[in-house]
Amino acid sequence: MIALLIRDLRLAIRAGGGFGLGLAFFLLVAVLVPLGVGPDSSVLAKIAPGILWVGALLSCLLSLDRIFALDFEDGSLDLLATSPIPLEGVVAIKALAHWLVTGLPLTLAAPVLAVLLNLPTPGYVWLVASLTAGTPALSVIGAFGAALTVGIKRGGLLLSLLVLPLYVPTLIFGAEVVKRGALAMEVGVPLLLLSGITAGAVALLPFAAAAAIRVNLR
Amino acid sequence: MELVVENLAVARGGLTVLEGVGFWLAAGRALILRGPNGIGKTTLLRTLAGLQPEVAGSVSAPPESLTYAAHADGLKAVLTVEENLAFWAAIHGVGGVKDAMAQMNLTDLRARRAANLSAGQKRRLGLARLLVTGRPVWLLDEPTVSLDVASVALFGAVVRAHLAGGGMALIATHIDMGLSEAAVLDLAPFKAKTPMSAGASGFDEAFA
């Protein structure tokens, strides 16, 4: 399983694209929104939590279809399905690799980009905390969506439509944590709900995704 | 150890293509599958590999004993020959990467990226993967596509060594691989007589 993780990370780094794509998109959103909204710092401070979370979510979405499609096209997925590793493990490792390549860099870059959006100072800690707790759910839910659409030619659009509604709870609670944190309010409830969604997704969706892949490989 | 297939029916795209297929393969033996294009050789091999469910009949083989070499080699273009093989060796928990490269004449290409290999070299690398799976039953789907005469002979020798070590091979091929001792099974007589939709029998199939 470690070998699969190492291979996926190596592919993401060598093939370019995968690693920088999400981060570059996140940077674009954070730079362009202040230019579009205007320099009113009180308005920016108000919308910063939402914009940062939407940006992170869309950046994650961008690289989802690569999770299984590439392995499907070159036949690796067939071979992985007949290998000693359970397919559930393959899904979990691939979701982890996706998070390491997109979710983690986004989380680390977010505080820097938050400066551009004039996020109030108390919000920084909660921004990082909420992204740490929430982005794994984005990767796992995305892996589930990618498993459903694997084998469909240009399934990217369908994948986005399938995954977006599943992303909504994570977005709502994630942005709520940052919004409350920025106002120095109590953040316990939304942060717990956000972590609960992530824990549930990580525990259940690899099984659902593995079942979907089995059907799609037929 | 043996592979026993009884009264197997397989379907592709909801249509039963083969039915009543049965054979018995002992350790150290190879079986060559023949039949015209579209008869269902690939479908049969995929069903045996467990990638799709059988319509009827049974396949009995020791667990985790089969490995499948498809038309696609499962290679990553940005990884080198050695990295590709080392990955599959690690997945299957066995070693022997150097030995596999030597047997398939890939040692000189070890540091070359798979993207820069010729079609025949890619095929050799894809077949070398079989050697690092440690699995006894090889299901080979047209293994000699794009191989030159020398490489076909080389691979024939590799298969023969595998059989001599107690392995088994099920090979769908149209050309002579030099395995004169292998039995030949012509699939044409097993063509499904009434190609009925497999979807009619199962609710689940409607969603497959």
Interface residues (C-beta under 8 A of the other chain):
Chain A: I2 A3 L4 R7 R10 L11 R14 A15 E73 D74 G75 S76 D78 L79 L80 A81 T82 S83 P84 I85 V215 L217 R218
Chain B: R46 A49 G50 L51 Q52 P53 E64 L66 T67 Y68 A70 H71 A72 D73 G74 L75 K76 A77 V78 L79 E83 A86 F87 W88 A90 I91 H92 G93 R129 T133 F207 A208
